[in-house]
Amino acid sequence: MYAQARADRNRNKNGEHSDDDLETGGPHNSGVKEKGRPEENEMTESVKLKEEDGIALVLLNRPEAFNAFDQEMVVLLAKNLTHLAVDNSVSAVVISGEGKAFCTGGDLKFILGCQGGPAAGLYELAASFHQAIVEIRRMKKPVIGAINGIAAGGGFSMALACDFRVMAQSAVLRQAYTSNGLSIDGGGTFTLPRIVGLARALEIIAFDKPISSEQALSWGMVTKVVPDGQALEEACKIARELARGSLHSFGRCKELTTNSFNTAFEAQIELERSALSCCADHPDGKEGLKAFMEKRKPVFTDKRN
């Protein structure tokens, strides 16, 4: 939660950041105008939305605050994600941050300025933040996090909520909540143990040490590590590759996998049977089966969920 305020203090005279920036963090932290979509205003919008060839790019746009988020930012983020989830012209979504950070969690100035104190501020902020996280997990299309810089607190949780994560070599992950006497939100207590296992999740929670890109890759927390400055480009490349596949098939499998942790085995395989039959009756399934019999690669053209 406190990443943005501390980082302000740690900025040196040359505008760079000290190593202390990597030891702080907090619990949380649009290109073409289209009908029914939040309008773009790159000078003022805290979240920018751009689209190109079916790939939507969601950019957190508070670089001066290391993309720490206030209420306005998370509301806009959730609103954009809601639109993208039902936009059939979008096949995949990439989330990244402008400037040097991915996201450093909630904005301390906003939280402390709320009537009722920080508890009320966090409670209010988490409600909107969690709506954005739920949209990421419910969305029946790939969501890729391009971790261009530090992802701490809510930024850490949001990165873990994405389906895939591409991380810049010098970027750092930091849960950052427990060092500040807080508990984790943004679905972090759900996603973290499912990605790294219970024992390692508790280690990350208890000691709150910065996680390098190399460590994150070895622990399965990220899909790929790339040189600095290439995270966004690589994430978009992965998004385009996924977009060429069956969006309907991916959506069904994502939904099944996400819900599997709360479903009994026999109930889960019944859901699988139903989804399999549904996919076979979908244009993508029909094309896939036909292509298999004809010994060619399938061409999926139906991008509806």
Secondary structure as the mmCIF struct_conf table of DSSP 4:
data_model
#
loop_
_struct_conf.conf_type_id
_struct_conf.id
_struct_conf.beg_label_comp_id
_struct_conf.beg_label_asym_id
_struct_conf.beg_label_seq_id
_struct_conf.end_label_comp_id
_struct_conf.end_label_asym_id
_struct_conf.end_label_seq_id
HELX_RH_AL_P HELX_RH_AL_P1 ALA A 3 ASN A 10
STRN STRN1 ARG A 11 ARG A 11
TURN_TY1_P TURN_TY1_P1 LYS A 13 ASN A 14
BEND BEND1 GLY A 15 GLY A 15
STRN STRN2 HIS A 17 HIS A 17
HELX_RH_3T_P HELX_RH_3T_P1 ASP A 19 GLU A 23
BEND BEND2 PRO A 27 PRO A 27
BEND BEND3 VAL A 32 VAL A 32
TURN_TY1_P TURN_TY1_P2 LYS A 35 GLY A 36
BEND BEND4 ARG A 37 ARG A 37
HELX_LH_PP_P HELX_LH_PP_P1 PRO A 38 GLU A 40
TURN_TY1_P TURN_TY1_P3 GLU A 42 THR A 44
BEND BEND5 SER A 46 SER A 46
STRN STRN3 VAL A 47 GLU A 52
TURN_TY1_P TURN_TY1_P4 ASP A 53 GLY A 54
STRN STRN4 ILE A 55 LEU A 60
HELX_RH_3T_P HELX_RH_3T_P2 PRO A 63 ALA A 65
TURN_TY1_P TURN_TY1_P5 PHE A 66 ASN A 67
STRN STRN5 PHE A 69 PHE A 69
HELX_RH_AL_P HELX_RH_AL_P2 GLN A 71 VAL A 86
TURN_TY1_P TURN_TY1_P6 ASN A 88 SER A 89
STRN STRN6 ALA A 92 GLY A 97
BEND BEND6 GLU A 98 GLU A 98
TURN_TY1_P TURN_TY1_P7 GLY A 99 LYS A 100
STRN STRN7 ALA A 101 CYS A 103
STRN STRN8 GLY A 106 GLY A 106
HELX_RH_AL_P HELX_RH_AL_P3 LEU A 108 GLY A 113
BEND BEND7 CYS A 114 CYS A 114
TURN_TY1_P TURN_TY1_P8 GLN A 115 GLY A 116
HELX_RH_AL_P HELX_RH_AL_P4 PRO A 118 ARG A 138
BEND BEND8 LYS A 140 LYS A 141
STRN STRN9 VAL A 143 ILE A 147
BEND BEND9 GLY A 149 GLY A 149
STRN STRN10 ILE A 150 ALA A 152
TURN_TY1_P TURN_TY1_P9 GLY A 153 GLY A 153
HELX_RH_AL_P HELX_RH_AL_P5 GLY A 154 ALA A 161
BEND BEND10 CYS A 162 ASP A 163
STRN STRN11 PHE A 164 ALA A 168
TURN_TY1_P TURN_TY1_P10 GLN A 169 SER A 170
STRN STRN12 VAL A 172 ARG A 174
BEND BEND11 TYR A 177 TYR A 177
HELX_RH_3T_P HELX_RH_3T_P3 THR A 178 ASN A 180
TURN_TY1_P TURN_TY1_P11 GLY A 181 GLY A 181
TURN_TY1_P TURN_TY1_P12 GLY A 186 GLY A 187
HELX_RH_AL_P HELX_RH_AL_P6 GLY A 188 VAL A 196
HELX_RH_AL_P HELX_RH_AL_P7 LEU A 198 PHE A 207
STRN STRN13 ILE A 211 SER A 212
HELX_RH_AL_P HELX_RH_AL_P8 SER A 213 SER A 218
TURN_TY1_P TURN_TY1_P13 TRP A 219 GLY A 220
BEND BEND12 MET A 221 MET A 221
BEND BEND13 THR A 223 THR A 223
STRN STRN14 LYS A 224 VAL A 226
TURN_TY1_P TURN_TY1_P14 ASP A 228 GLY A 229
HELX_RH_AL_P HELX_RH_AL_P9 ALA A 231 ALA A 243
TURN_TY1_P TURN_TY1_P15 ARG A 244 ARG A 244
BEND BEND14 GLY A 245 GLY A 245
HELX_RH_AL_P HELX_RH_AL_P10 LEU A 247 ASN A 259
HELX_RH_3T_P HELX_RH_3T_P4 SER A 260 ASN A 262
BEND BEND15 THR A 263 THR A 263
HELX_RH_AL_P HELX_RH_AL_P11 PHE A 265 ALA A 280
TURN_TY1_P TURN_TY1_P16 ASP A 281 ASP A 281
BEND BEND16 HIS A 282 HIS A 282
HELX_RH_AL_P HELX_RH_AL_P12 PRO A 283 MET A 293
TURN_TY1_P TURN_TY1_P17 GLU A 294 LYS A 295
BEND BEND17 ARG A 296 ARG A 296
#
